[in-house]
Amino acid sequence: MEEIYKYMLEFGFKKEQIDKIVYKYSIKNMLPTTLLNNIQKNNQWFLENGYNKNNIIKMTISSPAICELSIENIKQKIEDLITLGYTKEQIIKMTILLSSIFGLSIENIKQKIEDLITLGYTKEQIIKMTISLPAIYSYSIEKIKQKIAFYREIELDFVTTEKTKYLMQSVELSYARYNYFKDKGIIINRQNYTYLFYNEKQFSKQFGVSKKELLLMYPYKAEEKKENVR
C-alpha cells in the first residue's frame, strides 16, 4: 500500500481521503500492485481526455469504484452516452458531478429515460435535465414521480425542467416548507418559489424554523396523496 499512498499523495489526494478510498469494500481486496496500476492508468487517461486533477480527485472520492474500472469500461460508457444524445463535453460535466454513472449499466440509464418520457418529458428535455442533475439516474422512479407530482400540484412544474438541481431536495422538505408558508398566508409561486429551496442555515435564520421542526409539523405521506403523474 505504501506505493499507492505515495502516488496518490503526489497526485493531490489527502491521506484521510486515500484511507477512505483504498479501504472501500469493493476495492480493498484487490492486490496493491493491480490497484496502483489501475489508478495510474485511469488517472492518466482522464487527464488526456478533458479532466483535470481536481476533477479526478473529486470523482474518485465520490466513487472509489472508479479505481476498479478498466479504460475499456470507461470508454464504452462514454460511447454509450454519446449514442443517447450527449456530447463528450456534457458527459465530462455529468461524470464530474456523478462519477458513479460509470458504474451504471446502459440498460438502466435507457430505462430511466423511457420512464421520464412516460411522465411527459421529451428526450431533449431529459438530456438537459440530466446534464444539470445527473443524479436523476441514481434516483428511484418512484421518488422522481413524487417530486414531479408535487410540483405540478402546486403549479411549479417548471422547476423540473428549468431549475432541475432543485430536485435534489426531498419532496418531504418541499412539502413541509410549502405548507408552512401557506399557513402563514404566503402563497408560493414563480416569483418567490426559491424560498422552498433555501439551504438549511439560510432558511432557519430568515424564517425562524428548522428543517426538523418543519418535518414534524407537516409530515408528507405519499401513500395518502395518490397523485397521478401524466
Backbone torsions as a table, in degrees:
resi	resn	phi	psi	omega
1	MET	NA	-20.4	-176.4
2	GLU	-58.1	-41.3	-179.5
3	GLU	-67.5	-35.2	178.2
4	ILE	-63.5	-47.4	179.6
5	TYR	-62.1	-42.3	-179.4
6	LYS	-60.4	-48.6	-179.1
7	TYR	-63.6	-47.3	-174.7
8	MET	-69.9	-34.5	175.5
9	LEU	-64.3	-41.5	178.7
10	GLU	-67.3	-31.0	179.9
11	PHE	-70.7	-31.1	179.2
12	GLY	133.8	-2.2	177.4
13	PHE	-73.7	153.8	172.5
14	LYS	-93.7	154.2	-175.3
15	LYS	-56.1	-44.4	-178.4
16	GLU	-65.3	-29.9	176.2
17	GLN	-69.5	-41.3	179.1
18	ILE	-63.9	-41.6	178.7
19	ASP	-54.0	-47.6	-177.8
20	LYS	-67.3	-34.1	-177.3
21	ILE	-73.2	-53.4	-171.8
22	VAL	-74.2	-15.7	179.3
23	TYR	-105.9	13.3	171.5
24	LYS	-64.9	141.9	-174.2
25	TYR	-53.1	-40.8	-172.7
26	SER	-68.4	-20.9	-176.8
27	ILE	-122.6	-7.8	-173.2
28	LYS	-68.6	-18.0	-179.9
29	ASN	-91.8	1.0	175.6
30	MET	-73.5	147.3	173.9
31	LEU	-63.0	136.5	-178.9
32	PRO	-52.9	-39.8	-179.6
33	THR	-66.6	-38.7	178.5
34	THR	-67.0	-43.9	-180.0
35	LEU	-62.5	-46.4	-180.0
36	LEU	-61.3	-44.3	-179.9
37	ASN	-60.6	-42.6	179.8
38	ASN	-64.8	-46.1	-179.0
39	ILE	-60.9	-45.3	-179.1
40	GLN	-63.0	-46.9	-179.2
41	LYS	-63.9	-45.2	-179.0
42	ASN	-64.7	-44.8	179.7
43	ASN	-60.7	-41.9	179.2
44	GLN	-64.4	-40.3	179.3
45	TRP	-63.5	-45.2	179.2
46	PHE	-60.2	-43.2	179.8
47	LEU	-61.8	-32.5	-178.8
48	GLU	-85.3	-4.7	-174.6
49	ASN	-129.3	39.2	168.3
50	GLY	101.0	-4.3	179.3
51	TYR	-102.1	154.4	173.5
52	ASN	-112.0	176.8	-175.7
53	LYS	-61.1	-40.3	179.2
54	ASN	-63.1	-39.8	176.5
55	ASN	-59.2	-47.2	-176.2
56	ILE	-65.0	-41.6	178.2
57	ILE	-62.6	-46.4	179.1
58	LYS	-61.0	-44.9	-179.3
59	MET	-63.4	-41.7	-176.9
60	THR	-71.0	-37.7	176.6
61	ILE	-64.8	-42.8	-178.7
62	SER	-67.5	-39.5	-177.1
63	SER	-139.8	83.8	-179.3
64	PRO	-57.4	-21.1	179.8
65	ALA	-60.0	-17.4	175.6
66	ILE	-55.9	-32.6	-178.5
67	CYS	-62.7	-23.9	-179.0
68	GLU	-84.2	-23.5	-171.8
69	LEU	-70.5	146.2	172.0
70	SER	-86.0	158.9	177.0
71	ILE	-60.7	-34.3	178.1
72	GLU	-61.9	-41.4	177.1
73	ASN	-61.1	-44.7	-179.0
74	ILE	-63.8	-46.6	179.0
75	LYS	-60.4	-42.4	-178.1
76	GLN	-64.0	-40.6	179.7
77	LYS	-64.4	-40.2	178.4
78	ILE	-64.5	-42.6	177.9
79	GLU	-63.4	-40.7	178.2
80	ASP	-61.7	-43.0	-179.9
81	LEU	-67.3	-34.9	176.8
82	ILE	-63.1	-39.7	179.4
83	THR	-65.7	-22.7	178.8
84	LEU	-83.3	-10.1	175.6
85	GLY	121.2	1.7	179.6
86	TYR	-90.0	149.7	172.5
87	THR	-88.7	164.1	179.5
88	LYS	-61.4	-38.8	179.2
89	GLU	-63.1	-40.7	178.7
90	GLN	-66.5	-38.1	179.4
91	ILE	-65.2	-40.1	176.8
92	ILE	-59.5	-47.5	179.3
93	LYS	-59.7	-44.6	-178.6
94	MET	-64.4	-43.9	-175.8
95	THR	-73.3	-25.1	173.2
96	ILE	-68.4	-39.5	179.6
97	LEU	-75.0	-35.0	-178.1
98	LEU	-138.8	80.4	-176.7
99	SER	-65.9	-22.4	179.0
100	SER	-67.1	-8.2	177.4
101	ILE	-62.1	-25.5	176.9
102	PHE	-64.0	-23.9	-179.3
103	GLY	-95.4	-4.5	178.6
104	LEU	-82.8	141.2	178.0
105	SER	-74.4	148.5	178.9
106	ILE	-64.1	-29.4	178.0
107	GLU	-64.3	-41.7	178.7
108	ASN	-66.2	-38.1	178.7
109	ILE	-65.7	-44.9	178.3
110	LYS	-61.4	-39.4	-179.6
111	GLN	-65.4	-39.0	178.7
112	LYS	-64.4	-38.8	177.4
113	ILE	-63.0	-44.5	178.7
114	GLU	-62.4	-40.8	178.5
115	ASP	-60.9	-42.3	-179.4
116	LEU	-69.2	-33.9	176.4
117	ILE	-62.8	-39.6	179.1
118	THR	-67.2	-18.1	178.2
119	LEU	-88.8	2.7	173.1
120	GLY	106.2	8.6	-179.2
121	TYR	-99.6	148.3	176.9
122	THR	-84.9	163.9	178.0
123	LYS	-59.7	-39.2	179.8
124	GLU	-63.6	-42.2	178.6
125	GLN	-64.2	-40.5	-178.5
126	ILE	-65.2	-41.3	177.3
127	ILE	-58.9	-48.0	-179.6
128	LYS	-62.5	-43.9	-178.6
129	MET	-62.6	-43.7	-175.8
130	THR	-78.5	-21.0	171.6
131	ILE	-68.2	-42.0	179.4
132	SER	-70.2	-40.7	-178.0
133	LEU	-137.5	78.8	-179.5
134	PRO	-61.2	-19.0	178.7
135	ALA	-60.1	-15.2	174.6
136	ILE	-52.8	-35.8	-179.3
137	TYR	-68.4	-16.4	179.0
138	SER	-100.0	-8.4	179.5
139	TYR	-81.5	149.4	173.2
140	SER	-72.3	148.9	-179.1
141	ILE	-64.9	-28.5	178.7
142	GLU	-66.4	-41.1	177.8
143	LYS	-65.5	-40.4	178.2
144	ILE	-62.4	-43.7	179.5
145	LYS	-59.8	-43.0	-179.8
146	GLN	-60.9	-44.0	-179.3
147	LYS	-65.8	-46.8	-179.7
148	ILE	-61.0	-44.9	-179.2
149	ALA	-60.4	-42.5	-178.3
150	PHE	-65.8	-46.6	-178.4
151	TYR	-67.5	-31.4	174.5
152	ARG	-68.7	-39.6	-179.0
153	GLU	-61.6	-37.8	-178.0
154	ILE	-97.9	14.1	175.4
155	GLU	61.7	39.3	173.9
156	LEU	-123.0	31.7	-175.2
157	ASP	-65.0	-16.9	177.2
158	PHE	-62.4	-22.1	-179.4
159	VAL	-56.8	-39.6	-174.3
160	THR	-65.2	-31.8	-178.5
161	THR	-102.7	-30.5	-176.4
162	GLU	-97.2	-28.4	-179.0
163	LYS	-131.6	53.4	-170.4
164	THR	-57.3	-31.2	-178.6
165	LYS	-58.3	-25.0	179.6
166	TYR	-68.3	-14.6	177.2
167	LEU	-68.3	-9.6	174.6
168	MET	-64.0	-30.7	-177.9
169	GLN	-72.0	140.5	-179.6
170	SER	-66.5	147.9	177.8
171	VAL	-65.7	-29.0	178.9
172	GLU	-61.7	-42.6	-179.6
173	LEU	-72.9	-41.7	178.5
174	SER	-60.2	-43.3	179.3
175	TYR	-61.8	-45.3	-178.2
176	ALA	-64.5	-44.4	-179.9
177	ARG	-65.9	-42.3	-180.0
178	TYR	-58.5	-45.4	-177.5
179	ASN	-74.2	-27.9	173.5
180	TYR	-62.1	-47.7	179.2
181	PHE	-65.6	-39.4	179.9
182	LYS	-59.1	-42.9	178.7
183	ASP	-69.0	-21.1	177.3
184	LYS	-88.9	1.4	179.9
185	GLY	82.7	15.5	179.6
186	ILE	-106.7	117.5	178.4
187	ILE	-90.5	121.7	179.3
188	ILE	-80.2	125.7	-179.8
189	ASN	-141.6	-167.2	-176.1
190	ARG	-63.2	-26.4	-178.0
191	GLN	-76.8	-31.7	-174.7
192	ASN	-126.5	13.9	-173.8
193	TYR	-59.2	-23.1	-178.0
194	THR	-63.5	-18.6	175.0
195	TYR	-55.0	-35.7	-178.0
196	LEU	-64.0	-24.2	-169.6
197	PHE	-115.5	15.9	173.8
198	TYR	-59.8	149.0	174.4
199	ASN	-69.1	164.6	-172.2
200	GLU	-57.5	-45.0	-178.2
201	LYS	-64.2	-45.3	-179.0
202	GLN	-65.0	-43.9	-178.3
203	PHE	-64.4	-47.0	-178.1
204	SER	-62.6	-39.5	-178.9
205	LYS	-68.3	-42.2	-175.1
206	GLN	-79.2	-36.5	-173.0
207	PHE	-111.7	-5.1	171.7
208	GLY	72.6	24.8	178.8
209	VAL	-143.5	138.7	-175.6
210	SER	-89.6	164.6	176.5
211	LYS	-58.7	-45.2	-178.9
212	LYS	-59.8	-43.5	-179.9
213	GLU	-64.4	-42.4	-178.9
214	LEU	-63.8	-42.7	-178.5
215	LEU	-65.5	-29.8	176.2
216	LEU	-76.3	-36.1	-178.2
217	MET	-72.3	-37.4	-174.8
218	TYR	-131.7	74.1	-179.0
219	PRO	-69.1	132.7	177.7
220	TYR	-91.1	124.0	179.2
221	LYS	-121.5	100.6	-174.0
222	ALA	-60.7	-36.3	-175.6
223	GLU	-67.0	-19.7	-178.5
224	GLU	-91.8	-16.1	-173.4
225	LYS	-85.7	-40.0	174.6
226	LYS	54.6	40.1	178.6
227	GLU	-70.8	148.1	174.0
228	ASN	-109.5	122.8	179.6
229	VAL	-99.2	122.0	179.8
230	ARG	-116.2	NA	NA
